[in-house]
Amino acid sequence: MNALANMRIVARGLYANVITKQLVLDPIHIDEVNKTVIEEAQANIKNVMEELLLFATFQKA
């Protein structure tokens, strides 16, 4: 998680726009049998996607 935080700091230093949510998926989050991710990971993915959509809508305006 520290690597992601450091990348965000560097990106902001270069005047990049970054979203505040972070997501890390490990193999333990992936359900190989059903070809999906576990429920907790689904919620995290949904949160990131909602923030990304909000950010993209804001940038478009």
PDB file with one MODEL, atoms N, CA, C and O in Angstrom:
MODEL        1
ATOM      1  N   MET A   1       0.823  -1.182   0.000  1.00  0.00           N
ATOM      2  CA  MET A   1       0.000   0.000   0.000  1.00  0.00           C
ATOM      3  C   MET A   1       0.873   1.255   0.000  1.00  0.00           C
ATOM      4  O   MET A   1       0.473   2.276  -0.560  1.00  0.00           O
ATOM      5  N   ASN A   2       2.045   1.202   0.609  1.00  0.00           N
ATOM      6  CA  ASN A   2       2.924   2.363   0.623  1.00  0.00           C
ATOM      7  C   ASN A   2       3.403   2.727  -0.775  1.00  0.00           C
ATOM      8  O   ASN A   2       3.589   3.905  -1.079  1.00  0.00           O
ATOM      9  N   ALA A   3       3.604   1.732  -1.624  1.00  0.00           N
ATOM     10  CA  ALA A   3       4.048   2.020  -2.991  1.00  0.00           C
ATOM     11  C   ALA A   3       2.987   2.822  -3.730  1.00  0.00           C
ATOM     12  O   ALA A   3       3.316   3.758  -4.458  1.00  0.00           O
ATOM     13  N   LEU A   4       1.717   2.467  -3.551  1.00  0.00           N
ATOM     14  CA  LEU A   4       0.644   3.232  -4.196  1.00  0.00           C
ATOM     15  C   LEU A   4       0.577   4.650  -3.662  1.00  0.00           C
ATOM     16  O   LEU A   4       0.392   5.594  -4.429  1.00  0.00           O
ATOM     17  N   ALA A   5       0.723   4.808  -2.369  1.00  0.00           N
ATOM     18  CA  ALA A   5       0.701   6.144  -1.779  1.00  0.00           C
ATOM     19  C   ALA A   5       1.847   6.983  -2.322  1.00  0.00           C
ATOM     20  O   ALA A   5       1.664   8.165  -2.616  1.00  0.00           O
ATOM     21  N   ASN A   6       3.026   6.387  -2.459  1.00  0.00           N
ATOM     22  CA  ASN A   6       4.169   7.121  -2.995  1.00  0.00           C
ATOM     23  C   ASN A   6       3.955   7.506  -4.454  1.00  0.00           C
ATOM     24  O   ASN A   6       4.342   8.596  -4.874  1.00  0.00           O
ATOM     25  N   MET A   7       3.340   6.612  -5.228  1.00  0.00           N
ATOM     26  CA  MET A   7       3.063   6.949  -6.633  1.00  0.00           C
ATOM     27  C   MET A   7       2.089   8.119  -6.724  1.00  0.00           C
ATOM     28  O   MET A   7       2.238   8.983  -7.589  1.00  0.00           O
ATOM     29  N   ARG A   8       1.089   8.154  -5.834  1.00  0.00           N
ATOM     30  CA  ARG A   8       0.139   9.263  -5.834  1.00  0.00           C
ATOM     31  C   ARG A   8       0.845  10.576  -5.498  1.00  0.00           C
ATOM     32  O   ARG A   8       0.553  11.608  -6.101  1.00  0.00           O
ATOM     33  N   ILE A   9       1.771  10.542  -4.542  1.00  0.00           N
ATOM     34  CA  ILE A   9       2.515  11.747  -4.165  1.00  0.00           C
ATOM     35  C   ILE A   9       3.338  12.249  -5.346  1.00  0.00           C
ATOM     36  O   ILE A   9       3.355  13.448  -5.626  1.00  0.00           O
ATOM     37  N   VAL A  10       4.013  11.346  -6.033  1.00  0.00           N
ATOM     38  CA  VAL A  10       4.817  11.729  -7.200  1.00  0.00           C
ATOM     39  C   VAL A  10       3.914  12.292  -8.295  1.00  0.00           C
ATOM     40  O   VAL A  10       4.236  13.314  -8.900  1.00  0.00           O
ATOM     41  N   ALA A  11       2.794  11.635  -8.551  1.00  0.00           N
ATOM     42  CA  ALA A  11       1.869  12.102  -9.590  1.00  0.00           C
ATOM     43  C   ALA A  11       1.346  13.497  -9.263  1.00  0.00           C
ATOM     44  O   ALA A  11       1.268  14.357 -10.141  1.00  0.00           O
ATOM     45  N   ARG A  12       0.992  13.718  -8.011  1.00  0.00           N
ATOM     46  CA  ARG A  12       0.524  15.061  -7.620  1.00  0.00           C
ATOM     47  C   ARG A  12       1.627  16.090  -7.769  1.00  0.00           C
ATOM     48  O   ARG A  12       1.361  17.241  -8.116  1.00  0.00           O
ATOM     49  N   GLY A  13       2.861  15.690  -7.510  1.00  0.00           N
ATOM     50  CA  GLY A  13       3.993  16.598  -7.691  1.00  0.00           C
ATOM     51  C   GLY A  13       4.172  17.010  -9.140  1.00  0.00           C
ATOM     52  O   GLY A  13       4.732  18.067  -9.433  1.00  0.00           O
ATOM     53  N   LEU A  14       3.691  16.165 -10.047  1.00  0.00           N
ATOM     54  CA  LEU A  14       3.752  16.466 -11.476  1.00  0.00           C
ATOM     55  C   LEU A  14       2.439  17.070 -11.973  1.00  0.00           C
ATOM     56  O   LEU A  14       2.173  17.104 -13.175  1.00  0.00           O
ATOM     57  N   TYR A  15       1.628  17.543 -11.036  1.00  0.00           N
ATOM     58  CA  TYR A  15       0.335  18.177 -11.322  1.00  0.00           C
ATOM     59  C   TYR A  15      -0.658  17.228 -11.982  1.00  0.00           C
ATOM     60  O   TYR A  15      -1.492  17.658 -12.778  1.00  0.00           O
ATOM     61  N   ALA A  16      -0.573  15.959 -11.662  1.00  0.00           N
ATOM     62  CA  ALA A  16      -1.533  14.991 -12.176  1.00  0.00           C
ATOM     63  C   ALA A  16      -2.759  14.977 -11.272  1.00  0.00           C
ATOM     64  O   ALA A  16      -2.680  15.324 -10.094  1.00  0.00           O
ATOM     65  N   ASN A  17      -3.863  14.583 -11.824  1.00  0.00           N
ATOM     66  CA  ASN A  17      -5.071  14.382 -11.038  1.00  0.00           C
ATOM     67  C   ASN A  17      -5.140  12.909 -10.668  1.00  0.00           C
ATOM     68  O   ASN A  17      -5.039  12.036 -11.530  1.00  0.00           O
ATOM     69  N   VAL A  18      -5.312  12.643  -9.387  1.00  0.00           N
ATOM     70  CA  VAL A  18      -5.405  11.256  -8.926  1.00  0.00           C
ATOM     71  C   VAL A  18      -6.658  11.101  -8.080  1.00  0.00           C
ATOM     72  O   VAL A  18      -7.067  12.028  -7.382  1.00  0.00           O
ATOM     73  N   ILE A  19      -7.265   9.917  -8.147  1.00  0.00           N
ATOM     74  CA  ILE A  19      -8.412   9.662  -7.294  1.00  0.00           C
ATOM     75  C   ILE A  19      -7.928   9.159  -5.939  1.00  0.00           C
ATOM     76  O   ILE A  19      -6.835   8.603  -5.831  1.00  0.00           O
ATOM     77  N   THR A  20      -8.738   9.356  -4.915  1.00  0.00           N
ATOM     78  CA  THR A  20      -8.289   9.050  -3.554  1.00  0.00           C
ATOM     79  C   THR A  20      -8.376   7.577  -3.217  1.00  0.00           C
ATOM     80  O   THR A  20      -7.657   7.111  -2.333  1.00  0.00           O
ATOM     81  N   LYS A  21      -9.234   6.829  -3.893  1.00  0.00           N
ATOM     82  CA  LYS A  21      -9.387   5.406  -3.596  1.00  0.00           C
ATOM     83  C   LYS A  21      -8.203   4.628  -4.148  1.00  0.00           C
ATOM     84  O   LYS A  21      -7.655   4.965  -5.198  1.00  0.00           O
ATOM     85  N   GLN A  22      -7.818   3.588  -3.429  1.00  0.00           N
ATOM     86  CA  GLN A  22      -6.755   2.699  -3.873  1.00  0.00           C
ATOM     87  C   GLN A  22      -7.274   1.270  -3.855  1.00  0.00           C
ATOM     88  O   GLN A  22      -8.107   0.911  -3.023  1.00  0.00           O
ATOM     89  N   LEU A  23      -6.782   0.470  -4.769  1.00  0.00           N
ATOM     90  CA  LEU A  23      -7.231  -0.915  -4.849  1.00  0.00           C
ATOM     91  C   LEU A  23      -6.043  -1.817  -5.147  1.00  0.00           C
ATOM     92  O   LEU A  23      -5.288  -1.584  -6.091  1.00  0.00           O
ATOM     93  N   VAL A  24      -5.895  -2.838  -4.334  1.00  0.00           N
ATOM     94  CA  VAL A  24      -4.870  -3.850  -4.545  1.00  0.00           C
ATOM     95  C   VAL A  24      -5.559  -5.207  -4.516  1.00  0.00           C
ATOM     96  O   VAL A  24      -6.231  -5.548  -3.543  1.00  0.00           O
ATOM     97  N   LEU A  25      -5.392  -5.977  -5.579  1.00  0.00           N
ATOM     98  CA  LEU A  25      -5.955  -7.319  -5.630  1.00  0.00           C
ATOM     99  C   LEU A  25      -4.823  -8.332  -5.661  1.00  0.00           C
ATOM    100  O   LEU A  25      -3.926  -8.255  -6.500  1.00  0.00           O
ATOM    101  N   ASP A  26      -4.876  -9.271  -4.747  1.00  0.00           N
ATOM    102  CA  ASP A  26      -3.924 -10.366  -4.692  1.00  0.00           C
ATOM    103  C   ASP A  26      -4.601 -11.634  -5.192  1.00  0.00           C
ATOM    104  O   ASP A  26      -5.826 -11.666  -5.310  1.00  0.00           O
ATOM    105  N   PRO A  27      -3.847 -12.661  -5.484  1.00  0.00           N
ATOM    106  CA  PRO A  27      -4.454 -13.926  -5.921  1.00  0.00           C
ATOM    107  C   PRO A  27      -5.489 -14.482  -4.941  1.00  0.00           C
ATOM    108  O   PRO A  27      -6.405 -15.194  -5.353  1.00  0.00           O
ATOM    109  N   ILE A  28      -5.356 -14.169  -3.659  1.00  0.00           N
ATOM    110  CA  ILE A  28      -6.333 -14.676  -2.690  1.00  0.00           C
ATOM    111  C   ILE A  28      -7.721 -14.063  -2.900  1.00  0.00           C
ATOM    112  O   ILE A  28      -8.711 -14.605  -2.410  1.00  0.00           O
ATOM    113  N   HIS A  29      -7.806 -12.950  -3.616  1.00  0.00           N
ATOM    114  CA  HIS A  29      -9.090 -12.288  -3.886  1.00  0.00           C
ATOM    115  C   HIS A  29      -9.797 -12.864  -5.107  1.00  0.00           C
ATOM    116  O   HIS A  29     -10.954 -12.528  -5.362  1.00  0.00           O
ATOM    117  N   ILE A  30      -9.130 -13.712  -5.857  1.00  0.00           N
ATOM    118  CA  ILE A  30      -9.676 -14.225  -7.114  1.00  0.00           C
ATOM    119  C   ILE A  30     -10.226 -15.627  -6.922  1.00  0.00           C
ATOM    120  O   ILE A  30      -9.548 -16.510  -6.396  1.00  0.00           O
ATOM    121  N   ASP A  31     -11.460 -15.817  -7.356  1.00  0.00           N
ATOM    122  CA  ASP A  31     -12.113 -17.119  -7.317  1.00  0.00           C
ATOM    123  C   ASP A  31     -11.946 -17.752  -8.700  1.00  0.00           C
ATOM    124  O   ASP A  31     -12.704 -17.453  -9.622  1.00  0.00           O
ATOM    125  N   GLU A  32     -10.953 -18.626  -8.834  1.00  0.00           N
ATOM    126  CA  GLU A  32     -10.621 -19.245 -10.129  1.00  0.00           C
ATOM    127  C   GLU A  32     -11.761 -20.112 -10.660  1.00  0.00           C
ATOM    128  O   GLU A  32     -11.993 -20.164 -11.868  1.00  0.00           O
ATOM    129  N   VAL A  33     -12.458 -20.779  -9.774  1.00  0.00           N
ATOM    130  CA  VAL A  33     -13.521 -21.703 -10.180  1.00  0.00           C
ATOM    131  C   VAL A  33     -14.664 -20.944 -10.858  1.00  0.00           C
ATOM    132  O   VAL A  33     -15.126 -21.339 -11.929  1.00  0.00           O
ATOM    133  N   ASN A  34     -15.113 -19.866 -10.239  1.00  0.00           N
ATOM    134  CA  ASN A  34     -16.242 -19.100 -10.765  1.00  0.00           C
ATOM    135  C   ASN A  34     -15.829 -17.938 -11.663  1.00  0.00           C
ATOM    136  O   ASN A  34     -16.681 -17.202 -12.161  1.00  0.00           O
ATOM    137  N   LYS A  35     -14.517 -17.772 -11.871  1.00  0.00           N
ATOM    138  CA  LYS A  35     -13.991 -16.693 -12.722  1.00  0.00           C
ATOM    139  C   LYS A  35     -14.475 -15.322 -12.270  1.00  0.00           C
ATOM    140  O   LYS A  35     -14.947 -14.518 -13.074  1.00  0.00           O
ATOM    141  N   THR A  36     -14.350 -15.068 -10.973  1.00  0.00           N
ATOM    142  CA  THR A  36     -14.766 -13.790 -10.404  1.00  0.00           C
ATOM    143  C   THR A  36     -13.841 -13.443  -9.244  1.00  0.00           C
ATOM    144  O   THR A  36     -12.832 -14.114  -9.028  1.00  0.00           O
ATOM    145  N   VAL A  37     -14.182 -12.414  -8.510  1.00  0.00           N
ATOM    146  CA  VAL A  37     -13.423 -12.039  -7.319  1.00  0.00           C
ATOM    147  C   VAL A  37     -14.330 -12.204  -6.104  1.00  0.00           C
ATOM    148  O   VAL A  37     -15.554 -12.258  -6.228  1.00  0.00           O
ATOM    149  N   ILE A  38     -13.713 -12.284  -4.938  1.00  0.00           N
ATOM    150  CA  ILE A  38     -14.505 -12.473  -3.721  1.00  0.00           C
ATOM    151  C   ILE A  38     -15.365 -11.235  -3.461  1.00  0.00           C
ATOM    152  O   ILE A  38     -15.119 -10.162  -4.013  1.00  0.00           O
ATOM    153  N   GLU A  39     -16.368 -11.407  -2.615  1.00  0.00           N
ATOM    154  CA  GLU A  39     -17.347 -10.344  -2.362  1.00  0.00           C
ATOM    155  C   GLU A  39     -16.705  -9.055  -1.852  1.00  0.00           C
ATOM    156  O   GLU A  39     -17.090  -7.962  -2.268  1.00  0.00           O
ATOM    157  N   GLU A  40     -15.738  -9.177  -0.963  1.00  0.00           N
ATOM    158  CA  GLU A  40     -15.050  -7.993  -0.430  1.00  0.00           C
ATOM    159  C   GLU A  40     -14.353  -7.224  -1.547  1.00  0.00           C
ATOM    160  O   GLU A  40     -14.409  -5.995  -1.588  1.00  0.00           O
ATOM    161  N   ALA A  41     -13.708  -7.936  -2.437  1.00  0.00           N
ATOM    162  CA  ALA A  41     -13.023  -7.290  -3.555  1.00  0.00           C
ATOM    163  C   ALA A  41     -14.022  -6.633  -4.498  1.00  0.00           C
ATOM    164  O   ALA A  41     -13.745  -5.565  -5.044  1.00  0.00           O
ATOM    165  N   GLN A  42     -15.172  -7.252  -4.696  1.00  0.00           N
ATOM    166  CA  GLN A  42     -16.206  -6.666  -5.553  1.00  0.00           C
ATOM    167  C   GLN A  42     -16.634  -5.313  -5.015  1.00  0.00           C
ATOM    168  O   GLN A  42     -16.803  -4.363  -5.779  1.00  0.00           O
ATOM    169  N   ALA A  43     -16.810  -5.221  -3.700  1.00  0.00           N
ATOM    170  CA  ALA A  43     -17.197  -3.952  -3.086  1.00  0.00           C
ATOM    171  C   ALA A  43     -16.113  -2.900  -3.280  1.00  0.00           C
ATOM    172  O   ALA A  43     -16.416  -1.740  -3.561  1.00  0.00           O
ATOM    173  N   ASN A  44     -14.860  -3.295  -3.133  1.00  0.00           N
ATOM    174  CA  ASN A  44     -13.749  -2.349  -3.327  1.00  0.00           C
ATOM    175  C   ASN A  44     -13.653  -1.888  -4.780  1.00  0.00           C
ATOM    176  O   ASN A  44     -13.408  -0.711  -5.042  1.00  0.00           O
ATOM    177  N   ILE A  45     -13.842  -2.798  -5.711  1.00  0.00           N
ATOM    178  CA  ILE A  45     -13.812  -2.438  -7.130  1.00  0.00           C
ATOM    179  C   ILE A  45     -14.946  -1.461  -7.439  1.00  0.00           C
ATOM    180  O   ILE A  45     -14.752  -0.484  -8.163  1.00  0.00           O
ATOM    181  N   LYS A  46     -16.118  -1.729  -6.890  1.00  0.00           N
ATOM    182  CA  LYS A  46     -17.274  -0.846  -7.096  1.00  0.00           C
ATOM    183  C   LYS A  46     -16.974   0.552  -6.570  1.00  0.00           C
ATOM    184  O   LYS A  46     -17.289   1.538  -7.236  1.00  0.00           O
ATOM    185  N   ASN A  47     -16.372   0.657  -5.388  1.00  0.00           N
ATOM    186  CA  ASN A  47     -16.039   1.963  -4.813  1.00  0.00           C
ATOM    187  C   ASN A  47     -15.062   2.734  -5.692  1.00  0.00           C
ATOM    188  O   ASN A  47     -15.233   3.934  -5.908  1.00  0.00           O
ATOM    189  N   VAL A  48     -14.044   2.054  -6.197  1.00  0.00           N
ATOM    190  CA  VAL A  48     -13.061   2.713  -7.061  1.00  0.00           C
ATOM    191  C   VAL A  48     -13.720   3.181  -8.359  1.00  0.00           C
ATOM    192  O   VAL A  48     -13.478   4.297  -8.818  1.00  0.00           O
ATOM    193  N   MET A  49     -14.549   2.325  -8.942  1.00  0.00           N
ATOM    194  CA  MET A  49     -15.203   2.675 -10.200  1.00  0.00           C
ATOM    195  C   MET A  49     -16.172   3.848 -10.024  1.00  0.00           C
ATOM    196  O   MET A  49     -16.273   4.701 -10.906  1.00  0.00           O
ATOM    197  N   GLU A  50     -16.879   3.895  -8.902  1.00  0.00           N
ATOM    198  CA  GLU A  50     -17.783   5.017  -8.640  1.00  0.00           C
ATOM    199  C   GLU A  50     -17.015   6.327  -8.524  1.00  0.00           C
ATOM    200  O   GLU A  50     -17.442   7.353  -9.052  1.00  0.00           O
ATOM    201  N   GLU A  51     -15.880   6.287  -7.830  1.00  0.00           N
ATOM    202  CA  GLU A  51     -15.082   7.501  -7.693  1.00  0.00           C
ATOM    203  C   GLU A  51     -14.484   7.911  -9.038  1.00  0.00           C
ATOM    204  O   GLU A  51     -14.431   9.098  -9.361  1.00  0.00           O
ATOM    205  N   LEU A  52     -14.036   6.935  -9.816  1.00  0.00           N
ATOM    206  CA  LEU A  52     -13.482   7.232 -11.133  1.00  0.00           C
ATOM    207  C   LEU A  52     -14.544   7.856 -12.039  1.00  0.00           C
ATOM    208  O   LEU A  52     -14.260   8.813 -12.758  1.00  0.00           O
ATOM    209  N   LEU A  53     -15.756   7.322 -12.008  1.00  0.00           N
ATOM    210  CA  LEU A  53     -16.845   7.871 -12.807  1.00  0.00           C
ATOM    211  C   LEU A  53     -17.172   9.295 -12.374  1.00  0.00           C
ATOM    212  O   LEU A  53     -17.375  10.170 -13.215  1.00  0.00           O
ATOM    213  N   LEU A  54     -17.223   9.528 -11.066  1.00  0.00           N
ATOM    214  CA  LEU A  54     -17.463  10.880 -10.561  1.00  0.00           C
ATOM    215  C   LEU A  54     -16.372  11.833 -11.005  1.00  0.00           C
ATOM    216  O   LEU A  54     -16.655  12.957 -11.418  1.00  0.00           O
ATOM    217  N   PHE A  55     -15.132  11.392 -10.924  1.00  0.00           N
ATOM    218  CA  PHE A  55     -14.000  12.221 -11.342  1.00  0.00           C
ATOM    219  C   PHE A  55     -14.059  12.527 -12.835  1.00  0.00           C
ATOM    220  O   PHE A  55     -13.827  13.664 -13.247  1.00  0.00           O
ATOM    221  N   ALA A  56     -14.371  11.507 -13.653  1.00  0.00           N
ATOM    222  CA  ALA A  56     -14.436  11.701 -15.098  1.00  0.00           C
ATOM    223  C   ALA A  56     -15.581  12.649 -15.458  1.00  0.00           C
ATOM    224  O   ALA A  56     -15.437  13.475 -16.358  1.00  0.00           O
ATOM    225  N   THR A  57     -16.702  12.538 -14.770  1.00  0.00           N
ATOM    226  CA  THR A  57     -17.835  13.423 -15.030  1.00  0.00           C
ATOM    227  C   THR A  57     -17.471  14.852 -14.655  1.00  0.00           C
ATOM    228  O   THR A  57     -17.813  15.789 -15.377  1.00  0.00           O
ATOM    229  N   PHE A  58     -16.789  15.025 -13.546  1.00  0.00           N
ATOM    230  CA  PHE A  58     -16.353  16.351 -13.099  1.00  0.00           C
ATOM    231  C   PHE A  58     -15.374  16.957 -14.100  1.00  0.00           C
ATOM    232  O   PHE A  58     -15.482  18.140 -14.425  1.00  0.00           O
ATOM    233  N   GLN A  59     -14.425  16.172 -14.593  1.00  0.00           N
ATOM    234  CA  GLN A  59     -13.429  16.664 -15.544  1.00  0.00           C
ATOM    235  C   GLN A  59     -14.054  17.030 -16.880  1.00  0.00           C
ATOM    236  O   GLN A  59     -13.576  17.932 -17.567  1.00  0.00           O
ATOM    237  N   LYS A  60     -15.118  16.333 -17.246  1.00  0.00           N
ATOM    238  CA  LYS A  60     -15.791  16.588 -18.532  1.00  0.00           C
ATOM    239  C   LYS A  60     -16.533  17.904 -18.503  1.00  0.00           C
ATOM    240  O   LYS A  60     -16.663  18.563 -19.534  1.00  0.00           O
ATOM    241  N   ALA A  61     -17.026  18.303 -17.333  1.00  0.00           N
ATOM    242  CA  ALA A  61     -17.850  19.517 -17.201  1.00  0.00           C
ATOM    243  C   ALA A  61     -17.089  20.783 -17.415  1.00  0.00           C
ATOM    244  O   ALA A  61     -17.662  21.869 -17.332  1.00  0.00           O
TER     245      ALA A  61
ENDMDL
END
